[in-house]
Amino acid sequence: MIVYKSTDWWEALRHLNSSNIIRLLLRRVLLVGLYAAAVTAGAVYFHLLEFTVDREFFSFLGILLSLLLAFRTNTAYDRFYEGRRLWGQLTNNCRNLAVVLHARLPPSDRANRTYLAGLLANFPLALDGHLRQDVKFHNLNEVEPGFREELRRSDHRPSYVAARLQEFFERLLAQELILPVHLITLQRHHEALLDVAGACERIQKTPIPLSYSYFIKGFITVFILSMPFNLLDTYELLTIPITMFGAYALLGVEMIGDEIEDPFGKDSNDLPLTQMANCIRANVHEILGVELHEDVKALADAPYSVVY
């Protein structure tokens, strides 16, 4: 994820080259410019093209296209924002579980504190890898011998970690380290972990319908291809930069929507899941009073733009 100051105009422009989507967009705009140059040369110098598009009809198409793009952008951003909200809920519930058990576990009970901190930290890390199809097992806490290997054999890694957490709570109840009323409180936050995982999977596995995506891409293509024919009789050679600018705006909005509709990838504008997972890890270890390696702390404090 690219981090910038929204109030600094020039800094925002400086990040234009930081995004893969912008570089791809500029290449496509260049191709549109070559097409517009060929059409313009054929019409102005060789008088090969006498075809024009009625301006009123073209303006009407532009209004329809703007409505479609507004709906497309809003839909994509809603998915992006919901993904960030869900990970905010995950952060809060992991902290709440750590806070409740920190108050109940004796300060001298280092074994249970360390085990709990490791399990709580493993859940967001496992969810991050699950959503990106790339679980980094070496980054997970080996809370007990063979844990990573058992997790590797699991089909749904977040569910496995959540199940181990529930077993831990039941064990604490059996040892009378917590009371039934505490288990009810813990259960509410624990259930929220898998609720977040399920909601993230819903976003990831329910893309924009193909027919809608195909329709708007086809509409934009036809609109851009017909644009020079609407501008030639008035602007002549200026048709080329005007067409390129229009293509930049139309293609840019659509491509940005494509990028952010799945906020759990590794594109430059996607959510920094790994960094957020490491922040949760640092938080729960601090709450429970368990030492964390300095290298892991550095990952939690790293800028969003360098941790994936």
N, C-alpha and C positions, 0 to 999 in steps of 0.2 A: 504494500500500500504506500502510495506517495504521500508524504507529509509536507504541508506547506502552510503559510499564513494567508488566510483568505483575504485579509485586509491589505496585503502587499501585492499590488498589481504586477510589478515587474518580476517578483519572485515566482508568481503563478505562471507567467509567460516563460520563465527560465526552465520550468519543468516540462515544457512541451516535448522536448526530446527524450524525457525520462520514461514516457509511456510507449509500450509496444503498439498500442492501438493507434496512437497518433502517427507513428512512423508508417504503419500500414495504410492509414488514411491518406497521408501525403502521397504515397505511391499510387494509390487509386485516383487521387485528384490529378496527378501528373498524367495518367492514362486518359482521363477525361479531357485534359488540356490538349493532348495530342489529337484526340478525336475532334474536338472543337476547332483545332487548327486546320485539320484536313477538310472539314466542312466549310470553314470560312474561306480557305484558299480556293476550294472548288467553286464557291459562289462568287467571290470578289474578283479573282484573277482569271478564272477559266469559264465562268458563267455556265457551270454545269448543273447547278442546283437552283431551280426556280420555285421550289416548294416552300411554303410558309405555313405557320400555324396561327389560327385566329387568336388574337390577344385576349379577348374576353373569355374564350373557352379555356385558354391556358391559365388565366388567372383563377378561373373556377376550379380547375384541377389543383392549382396551388393551395387553395383554401381547403379542399378535401384532404390533401396530403398533410397539411399542417395539423389538422385535427387528428389524423391517424398517428402522426409522429408524437403529438402531445400525449395521446393515450398510451403509446408504446413506451415513452420515457417514464411516465408516471407508474406504469405497471412494473417496469424494471427496477425503478428506485424503491418502490414499495417492498419488493423482494429483498433488495439490499438492506433496507432499513430494518425489516423484520429479522433478518439474519443477525444484524448487530444487536438488536434488542434481545434476541434469544441468548446470545453469548453474554450479554449483560446480566440476564437472569441466572445463567450458569455461574457466573462469577459470584453473585450475591448468595446463591444457595450453597456453594462450596464454602464460602466464608462463614455463613450461618451455622453450618454443620460443625466447622472447626471451633467456632465460638462456644456453642452449646457444650461440646464435649471437653473443651478446655476448662470450662467451669466445673465439670463433673469429675474429670480424671485427676488423681492426685499428682502434684508436681513431680513427685519421685517416680511416677510410673512411666519411665522412658520408653519401655518396650511398646506399650499400647499407643503412646503419643507418636512415636516414630512410624509405627505400622499405619495408623490412621492418616498421618500426613502424607505418607507414600501413596496410599490408596486414593485419597482425595486429589492429589496431584496427578495421578495416573488417568483419572477420568477425562479431563479436558484434553490431555495429550492423546489419549486413545480416540476421542471423538474427532480431534483434528486430523489424525491419520486416517480414520474411517471415512471422513467426508472427502479427503483428497486421495484416497486409495493408496496411501503411502505411510503406514505406521512405522515410526522410527523407534524400534524396540530398544535400541541401546540407550535412548533418552529416558525410558521409563524406569521408575524405581523398582528394584528387585526387593519387594517387601518381605519375601520369604523365598527360600530355595525353590527353583523351578517355576516361579511365577511367570516370568517372561515367556518361557517355553509353553506353558499352559495357555497363556494369552495368545500366542502365535497360532495355536491349534484351534482357537475359537473363531467362529464365523462372524460374530458380532461382538467386537472387542469392548465397546462401551457397556453393553449388557453384562458382559462377564465381570467387569470391574464393579458395576453396580451390585451384582449378585454377591460379590465378595464383601462389599460394604455392608449389605444387609446381614450377612452371616456374622460380621464383626459386631454389629449392633446387638444381635441376639446373644452373642457370647458375653458381651458386657452386661446384658440384662441377667443372664444366668449367673454371672459372678457378682451380681448385686452392686455393680459399679454405677449403674443407672437404674432408675425406677420406671415402671410402665408409663407413667405420665411423660417422662423424658423421651421414651421411645415414640410416643405419639407425635411429639414435636419434631423429633429427628425424621420420622417417616414422611412428614409433609415436605421437608426440604429434599429428602432422598428421592421421593417420587418425581420431584421437579427436574432432577437430572435427566432421567429417561424421557420425560416430557419434552425437554429441550432437544435431546437427540432426535426424537421422532419428528419434531417440527422442522428441524434442519434437513432431515431426509426428505420430508414433504416438499420443501422448497427446491432441493437439488433434483429430485426425481419427477418433478412436475414442471417441465419447461413450458414456454409459450407455445400454444398449438402450432403445428407445422403449417397448416393452411393459412393462419394469420401471418406468420413470419414470411411465408412464400409470397403472399399477396402484397404485403407492404414493400418487400424487396423488389418485386416485379414492378410495382407502381413507381418506386423511386427510379428504377432503371429507365423505364419509358419516359418519365418526366425529364430526366437529365439528357437522354438522347434527343429529345425533341426541343430542348431549350435553345440550342443555336439557331434553329429555324425560326424561332419566335423573335430573336434578337438581331438577326443579320441585317434586315432592311433599315434598322435605326442605328446600330452601333458598328457595323462592319467589323474591323479588326479588333475593336474592344470586346467583341463577342467572346473571344478566347478567355481573357481574365474574368469576365463576368460569369461565364459558364463555370469556370474553375471555382470561383468563390461560392456560387450556388451549390455546386457538388460538394464542396467542403462542408457546408452547413448541413445539407441533407444526409450525406453519407456519415458524417460525424455523429449526428444524433442517433442514427440507427445502429452504428457500430458500438457506441457507448452503451446503448441499451442491451446489445448482445453480450457485452462484457460483464455488466453488473447484474444481469438477471440471475446469474449463478454466483453469489458472493463468496463461495467457499473454495474457489480455485486458487491459482497462483499468479493470476494476471496482476499488473501493476496497480489496478484500482480495486482489487478484491480485499476482503477483510483479512487482517493480519492474525490469523487464527493461532499460529505457533507462538507469536509474541504474547497474545492474550492468555494462552494456556500456560506459558512460563510465568506470567504475572500471577495467575491463580496459584501456581505451585509455590512461588515465593510468599504469597499472602498466607496460605494455610500453614506453611512451616513456621512463619513468624508468629502467628496466633498461637500455635501449639507449643512454641518454644523449642523447636527442633532446628538444629544447625543445618544450613544448606550450603553446598559447595559454592565457592566464589564464582566458578565458571557458569553455574546455573543462574546465579544472581545477575551476572552480566547479560545473559540471554533475556532475562526479564526486563532489564533496563535498556536494551538495545532499541534504536529507532525502528519504527514500523517498517521502514523501507528496506531494511536489510535482513530481516528474519522471516523465513518462509517455512 
